[in-house]
């Protein structure tokens, strides 16, 4: 439940927080990656109101979805002029190859005709598309990467859920309402926190603090500052990170890891808008705006008396949830484009082999955007200016997707969460699960998880 608790002097107008509005749901086709032009980016095509569409080759990318003969044209020399038909029949969508030279593939298998399941991955030539049976969508019938607007946050998305979070971030950025960002590690919480600060217009600095990375005995001194002589080793005055963010934004990452004593001191700072340095008797006024982030269940920590309920109430003015990458697969090709453009600045002709593209689009990225960025960075380096091949991708990403039922998927996600929380420490994970270390290793192998990524998180 979203709580809006403004700081003193901050009253939100009814229009400041973006309202949830119902979006249309309809079948959509996403052009995800052109292997020979990955920097061209993805596109989204609305299929509602249509019962068929032709996939065709052309000199440039275009979509003519009006009229009796809708067609999506792709500049891929390995696609036939009339390559495949997508048709609606008896409430289902059927993909039919039209005798193309290089064939049509669905989820890695060559087909002549196939009923499309939700999120089916289609390959025509050296181009990948994904079909969604029902997708929340607004905007034009055809939306190309070049036409995407980052808005005030500077962030791009095709995900309705993440798009709503960005709109709400824009709405409250100019206030002092505290924002709590929730999401798994690697989803981009600090990036969104920086965007909120940039939109706020506050003149002070953006100061990022990882609450879990500061040794417990140093937290209060680092956050609140200290006076010379306050304790052994305090040979000078230290203003502290809160003072450093005066007039700006303090980003408290992994706030669920903040020690209890520091929680009480931080609560007083937020209540009184003043900070008392260690070794001082006189508090100093503080103009502070807090954005906090966590991947942990703070309500559960409150119930366990690990986290203060009154501090949670103070930092949770507005909660923004950043979905994990596996819950917004439509953003994977978008991120591939943006990341490759940055990582391969000197290689504007960067290309992907179809096998590498399929591996990137089929993997569920348990460590989210950070893991995708690391995978692409190493692949660009190993490719050395040539096409990115499947062997350039990290171990665990390649190979066919693991077919799991819902119970197995839930178990896999539980294992991923524990590996993330314990930084890949197998013994710690085994203790939590009450299993032997060898059994945990078997599960890691079965679910194709790369243990090294968790240990480097």
Phi, psi and omega in degrees: 000130181281130177247133177248106182233086184296155170290170179304131179087357181249103175247122182281137171285162182296338182266358186287326180264123183302126180284149175281122177239148182285125177266156175293145173245128180202163177295141180223151174241127179252125167278115189266307184213130164264114188301326181273352178219059183297336180283352175291338175082175182276176174212156179233134182236126178277131182252357178300135182089355178245156174238002175195156175205142181260136172261124191220160175268144177207176180288330180220166180281131177201163177220123175246095186259001176265164177086188185277342185233071180295141183214142172248121185252135185230130180279067182234113186296344180268001175266140177284158182303318171237092192273307185206153177249139171247116187231147176264128180213124178055041176080002178240160176253131184241131177258128182234125174287138183256043179074033182294155182291319187256002173083167178236137185234142175234121182050043174086356182247134178290136183228156166261322176207137182207138170285131185270125172278166178298136179067023176298136179263121185251138174238124171235122185061236178247034181232138180247138176230158177229135182257132175245124181292328181209118186224135176289123189209146166220182180093191186291165179297323178235124180236115182261156179308319182296338181263002179287137178253129179284349183066193183288337181286338185079006182253141180257145175202151170248004183272125177300319182294314180289326177299320178295319178299320180294321178295320179291325176298317177299320185295323185257358186302322184279001179257181174256016177299125179292141182244134176247118180263123180245137179167162181292164176300139176086005182275348178105030182294318179293325178299317179290323177299318178297321179296319178299317178297314181299321180286338187290333184078005179291138188276341181285182185277159168267117183243116181261131181230124173270104186297334181275351184264349180270129177306136185309324182284352181247356187302308185297318179296319181290318182285309190263349181085171180208159178265152177304131179086003182296329178202170181300126181098349178276081186267007178201163174289141178231117187294331181090159185289330178294317178294326179296334180264013178310125179076001182238224183228129174261119178259111180260096180278146181051052183294340177295343179267004182289128180302153185302317181298319179292329177300316180296318180293320179295321178302317179296320178301314182291326180287319188257352184055043176208155183234137178251114180288151176298127181090001180250156177248355184241115178290153179246136179297152186216124174265101192231139170236128185251132166240122181248161181214151177200152170254002184262162178275097185293327179296322177292322177294324176295315180298330179272002181063029176266332181233140184286131180293326181287330175289319177302318179298327182284327183267344185262060175290314176217126178266131173241123182260124176262114184293147174294160186298329180291342178265357176222063183298338179294342179269349181299309178296327177297316179292323177303315180297310183296316182290318178296322179299325180278323185281334185242051183302324183269006184230065182298344177265023182304139182226161176238141169286152178303324180294320178292317179299316180296321178296317180296321184279342183264341183283151184261001171051069182298336177257015166067211189299323181300319180292319178298317179297317179295320180297317181289323180298314180291324180294318178298317180295315182290329180291333175058036179095348177268184179296144175283117181259167183298329180288348177276350182273153182297153176301140179100336180273327185279167180097167182294150179300147178281124179275116183233143170278178186296321179296318179293322179296318178298319179295319179298316181293325176296317179296317178300315181298319180290320177297322179293315183296323184258016174053041175078011179284104186295322181296318179295318179296318180298321179296317180298319183277348182069030181238166176284155180301323181297323179294321178298319178299318179299317179296319179299317179292319181297320183268006177055051178260140179265104185299327182299329180293324179289325181287340178261004184290000000 
